[in-house]
Amino acid sequence: MCGRYTLVVSIEELMDHYLIENLPEPFAPRYNIAPTQMVLAVINDGSKNQIGQLKWGLVPTWSKTEKEGFKMINARAETVVDKPAFRTAFQRKRCLIPADGFYEWQRRPDGSKQPYRIVLKDVELFSFAGLYETWISPEGNKVSTCTIITTTPNKLMANIHDRMPVILPHRAEATWLNKETPTADLTELMQPYPDEELEAYPVSSAVGNVKNNSDELIKRN
């Protein structure tokens, strides 16, 4: 799964990468982004990219309660095309979720877990393949939510965990956002990212507490 990640790049890097002119709200580095929090996401309105905040944990339009979102922080690439919870969003509401690293926990022989941060070797900003939806409560309140798609691990990640998030190559981001992209082409994008382009390093167990949010979390342990 993908349950924690980071976004600590500068505003300039973010705007340049996604070709956006401004951010809708103040931007600050985040070292421990967790499910149910508001996260930045990029969509395309048909002419240009737009960035805004979505709640992490997708709530399908037909859900009776918002609580369903915590069960859907991730969508599996193998079933996302057909699974009722994600099928419509996959067809019409794909998004990019900016990140510059993510955390995963490796289980040790003694049963304890060691957290790792995984980044691109060039330490660049990248995008998770995401989906989004807008759920309307019985009272008429709108809640915009998202999920991160996961896939099988590459060789690097297989030593840490049995899943990894789908990371899109920069050149493929526009294809992912384009509503006209055929399903077969989208499926081709939901592959494990090349392991030779990633690096994993151990970090402090403090990342396990969602209240912690400082640069100490991304330092090598």
C-alpha positions in Angstrom: 0.0 0.0 0.0 1.0 3.7 0.1 0.0 5.2 3.4 2.5 8.0 4.0 4.4 10.4 1.7 6.3 13.7 1.6 6.1 16.9 -0.4 8.9 19.3 0.6 9.8 20.9 -2.7 9.6 24.7 -3.4 6.6 26.5 -4.7 8.6 27.3 -7.9 9.4 23.6 -8.5 5.7 22.7 -8.1 4.5 25.4 -10.4 7.1 24.7 -13.1 6.6 20.9 -13.0 2.8 21.1 -13.5 2.7 24.3 -15.7 0.5 26.1 -13.2 0.4 29.8 -12.7 -0.5 30.0 -9.0 -1.5 28.0 -5.9 -4.9 28.5 -4.4 -3.7 28.5 -0.9 -0.4 28.9 1.1 2.1 26.2 0.5 4.4 24.7 3.2 6.6 21.6 3.2 5.0 18.5 4.5 7.1 15.6 5.8 4.4 13.2 6.9 1.3 13.3 4.8 -1.2 10.7 6.0 -4.7 9.3 5.0 -7.8 11.5 5.7 -5.6 14.7 5.4 -6.1 17.2 2.7 -3.5 16.8 -0.1 -2.6 18.6 -3.2 -3.8 17.1 -6.5 -3.6 18.2 -10.1 -6.3 17.8 -12.7 -6.7 19.1 -16.3 -9.8 21.0 -17.3 -9.4 20.3 -21.0 -7.1 23.3 -21.6 -4.8 23.6 -18.7 -3.7 22.0 -15.4 -5.3 23.1 -12.2 -4.2 22.3 -8.6 -6.2 22.1 -5.5 -6.8 20.1 -2.3 -8.6 16.8 -2.0 -9.2 14.6 1.1 -7.1 11.5 0.9 -9.4 8.5 1.0 -11.8 8.1 -1.9 -15.5 8.1 -1.1 -17.6 6.8 -4.1 -20.6 8.8 -5.0 -22.9 6.0 -3.9 -21.5 5.7 -0.4 -23.8 6.2 2.5 -21.2 7.7 4.7 -17.9 9.5 4.4 -16.2 6.9 6.6 -15.8 4.7 3.5 -12.9 6.8 2.5 -10.5 5.4 5.0 -10.9 2.0 3.4 -10.0 3.4 0.0 -6.8 5.4 0.4 -5.4 3.1 -2.3 -6.7 1.4 -5.4 -5.1 -1.7 -6.9 -4.0 -1.3 -10.5 -5.0 -4.9 -11.2 -8.7 -4.2 -10.4 -9.2 -0.5 -10.7 -10.7 -0.7 -14.2 -13.6 -2.8 -13.1 -14.0 -2.4 -9.3 -17.3 -0.5 -8.7 -15.7 1.8 -6.2 -13.2 3.1 -8.7 -14.5 2.3 -12.1 -16.2 5.6 -12.9 -13.4 7.7 -11.5 -10.8 5.7 -13.5 -12.8 6.5 -16.7 -13.4 10.2 -16.0 -11.6 11.6 -13.0 -7.9 10.8 -13.0 -5.5 13.1 -11.2 -1.8 13.5 -10.3 -0.8 13.6 -6.7 2.5 15.5 -6.3 5.2 13.9 -4.1 8.9 13.8 -3.7 9.1 10.7 -1.5 7.0 8.0 0.2 7.4 5.9 3.3 7.1 2.1 3.6 7.7 -0.2 6.5 9.8 -3.4 6.3 9.1 -6.1 8.7 12.2 -7.4 10.5 12.8 -11.0 11.6 11.9 -10.1 15.2 8.6 -8.7 14.2 9.5 -5.1 14.5 9.2 -2.7 11.5 11.8 -0.4 10.0 10.4 2.6 8.0 12.1 3.5 4.8 11.8 6.6 2.6 11.8 6.0 -1.1 12.8 8.8 -3.5 14.0 9.3 -7.0 17.8 9.1 -7.2 17.8 12.6 -8.8 15.7 13.8 -5.8 13.1 15.3 -8.2 9.4 15.9 -7.8 7.2 13.2 -9.2 3.5 12.2 -9.4 1.5 9.3 -8.1 -1.3 8.1 -10.4 -4.5 9.1 -8.6 -8.3 9.2 -8.9 -10.8 11.6 -7.4 -14.5 11.8 -6.7 -17.0 14.3 -5.2 -19.3 12.8 -2.6 -22.4 14.6 -1.5 -23.6 14.0 2.1 -27.3 13.5 3.0 -27.2 17.2 4.2 -26.0 18.3 0.8 -22.3 19.0 1.7 -19.7 18.3 -1.0 -16.6 16.4 -0.1 -13.9 16.0 -2.8 -11.7 13.0 -2.2 -8.9 11.0 -3.8 -7.0 7.7 -3.9 -3.5 6.6 -4.9 -3.2 3.7 -7.2 -0.7 0.9 -6.2 0.9 -1.9 -8.2 3.2 -4.9 -7.7 6.7 -4.0 -6.3 9.8 -3.6 -8.4 13.0 -5.4 -7.2 14.0 -2.6 -4.8 10.5 -2.4 -3.2 10.1 -6.2 -3.0 12.7 -6.3 -0.2 10.6 -3.8 1.8 6.9 -4.4 0.9 4.7 -6.3 -1.5 3.1 -3.2 -3.0 4.2 0.2 -4.2 2.4 3.3 -5.5 2.2 3.9 -9.3 4.7 6.6 -10.1 4.2 8.2 -13.5 7.1 9.3 -15.6 7.0 13.0 -16.2 6.4 12.5 -19.9 3.3 10.4 -19.1 1.5 12.8 -16.8 -0.4 14.6 -19.6 -1.5 11.2 -21.0 -2.9 10.2 -17.5 -4.9 13.4 -17.2 -6.2 13.3 -20.7 -9.8 12.1 -20.6 -9.5 10.8 -24.2 -6.7 8.4 -23.4 -7.7 4.7 -24.2 -7.9 2.3 -21.3 -5.2 0.1 -22.8 -2.8 3.0 -22.7 -3.7 3.9 -19.1 -3.1 0.3 -18.1 0.4 0.4 -19.6 1.2 3.3 -17.3 0.2 1.4 -14.1 3.5 -0.5 -14.0 6.2 -0.7 -11.3 8.6 2.2 -11.6 12.1 1.2 -12.7 14.0 0.2 -9.6 17.3 1.6 -10.9 15.8 5.1 -10.7 14.8 4.8 -7.1 16.6 4.9 -3.8 15.4 3.6 -0.4 16.9 4.6 2.9 16.0 4.0 6.6 14.4 6.8 8.6 13.3 7.3 12.2 10.4 5.4 13.6 9.0 8.8 14.5 7.3 8.9 11.1 4.8 6.4 12.5 3.1 9.2 14.5 1.0 11.4 12.2 1.5 14.3 14.6 5.2 14.4 13.7 6.0 16.7 10.7 9.5 18.0 10.6 12.6 17.6 8.4 14.0 15.1 11.0 11.7 12.5 9.5 13.4 12.5 6.2 17.0 12.2 7.5 18.8 8.9 7.1 18.6 6.9 10.3 
